């Protein structure tokens, strides 16, 4: 099992969700986060005063997957989240040692369905 964490631009969520659903992954956890990196933030005006916004809004997607669907999921995320601009995001993949569904106590891949 794998845990995939993807950091994407907020406006790409619907595209990513549709792509994941198309490859048979209709579940994910989405968290609103802020990030700072190569994109470097932006300047904004508020009541006539300019200020710097260094941390930009992003979304963090987390998906627990069976090993067999990993490559399809990565392709779906990379294709649908891509804009070609700085700040498109990152994808991280780590081994997932155990998964347990709380309601039924199902474990491993049974808990992922």
C-alpha positions as CSV (number, residue, x, y, z in Angstrom):
1,X,0.0,0.0,0.0
2,X,1.1,3.6,-0.7
3,X,0.2,7.0,0.7
4,X,0.2,9.6,-2.0
5,X,0.3,13.3,-0.9
6,X,-0.1,15.9,-3.6
7,X,0.1,19.7,-3.2
8,X,-1.8,21.4,-6.0
9,X,-3.2,24.8,-6.9
10,X,-6.7,25.2,-5.6
11,X,-8.4,25.8,-8.9
12,X,-7.1,22.5,-10.2
13,X,-9.1,20.4,-7.7
14,X,-12.0,19.6,-9.9
15,X,-9.7,18.5,-12.8
16,X,-7.7,16.3,-10.5
17,X,-10.8,14.8,-8.9
18,X,-12.3,14.0,-12.3
19,X,-9.1,12.4,-13.4
20,X,-8.8,10.3,-10.3
21,X,-12.5,9.2,-10.6
22,X,-11.8,8.2,-14.2
23,X,-9.0,5.8,-13.1
24,X,-11.2,4.3,-10.4
25,X,-10.1,6.2,-7.3
26,X,-13.2,8.1,-6.1
27,X,-11.8,8.9,-2.6
28,X,-9.3,11.4,-1.2
29,X,-8.8,13.7,1.7
30,X,-8.4,17.4,0.9
31,X,-6.9,20.0,3.2
32,X,-6.5,23.7,2.7
33,X,-2.8,24.6,3.3
34,X,-0.4,27.4,2.5
35,X,3.0,27.1,0.9
36,X,6.1,29.0,0.2
37,X,8.7,28.1,-2.4
38,X,9.8,29.0,-5.9
39,X,6.6,30.9,-6.5
40,X,7.8,33.5,-3.9
41,X,4.4,34.9,-3.0
42,X,2.8,38.0,-4.5
43,X,2.1,41.7,-3.6
44,X,-1.4,42.9,-2.8
45,X,-3.2,46.1,-2.0
46,X,-5.4,46.6,1.0
47,X,-7.0,50.0,1.7
48,X,-4.3,51.7,-0.4
49,X,-1.4,50.0,1.3
50,X,0.8,47.4,-0.5
51,X,1.7,44.3,1.4
52,X,3.5,41.0,0.6
53,X,1.7,37.7,0.7
54,X,4.5,35.2,1.1
55,X,2.5,32.0,1.8
56,X,0.1,31.2,-1.0
57,X,-3.0,29.0,-0.8
58,X,-2.6,25.4,-1.9
59,X,-4.6,22.2,-1.4
60,X,-3.1,19.0,0.0
61,X,-4.6,15.8,-1.3
62,X,-4.0,12.5,0.5
63,X,-4.8,9.1,-1.0
64,X,-4.2,5.7,0.4
65,X,-3.9,3.2,-2.5
66,X,-3.1,-0.3,-3.5
67,X,0.3,-0.7,-5.1
68,X,-1.3,-1.8,-8.4
69,X,-3.0,1.5,-9.1
70,X,-0.1,3.8,-8.1
71,X,1.2,4.6,-11.6
72,X,-2.3,5.3,-13.0
73,X,-3.0,7.7,-10.1
74,X,0.4,9.5,-10.5
75,X,-0.2,10.0,-14.2
76,X,-3.8,11.3,-13.5
77,X,-2.5,13.8,-10.9
78,X,0.5,14.9,-12.9
79,X,-1.5,15.4,-16.1
80,X,-4.6,17.1,-14.5
81,X,-2.7,19.4,-12.1
82,X,-0.2,20.6,-14.6
83,X,-0.4,24.3,-15.8
84,X,3.3,24.7,-16.8
85,X,3.7,27.6,-14.3
86,X,5.8,27.9,-11.3
87,X,3.9,26.6,-8.2
88,X,2.1,23.7,-9.9
89,X,2.9,21.7,-6.8
90,X,4.6,18.4,-5.7
91,X,3.6,14.8,-5.3
92,X,5.1,12.6,-2.5
93,X,4.7,8.8,-2.3
94,X,5.5,6.8,0.9
95,X,4.9,3.2,1.9
96,X,1.8,2.7,4.0
97,X,2.4,0.1,6.7
98,X,-1.2,-0.4,7.9
99,X,-4.7,0.8,7.2
100,X,-7.7,0.1,9.5
101,X,-11.3,1.1,8.9
102,X,-12.6,2.2,12.3
103,X,-16.2,1.2,11.8
104,X,-15.6,-2.5,10.8
105,X,-12.0,-3.0,11.9
106,X,-11.2,-4.2,8.4
107,X,-7.5,-4.0,7.7
108,X,-5.0,-3.5,4.8
109,X,-6.6,-3.2,1.3
110,X,-10.0,-4.1,2.6
111,X,-9.9,-0.9,4.6
112,X,-9.2,1.1,1.4
113,X,-12.3,0.2,-0.4
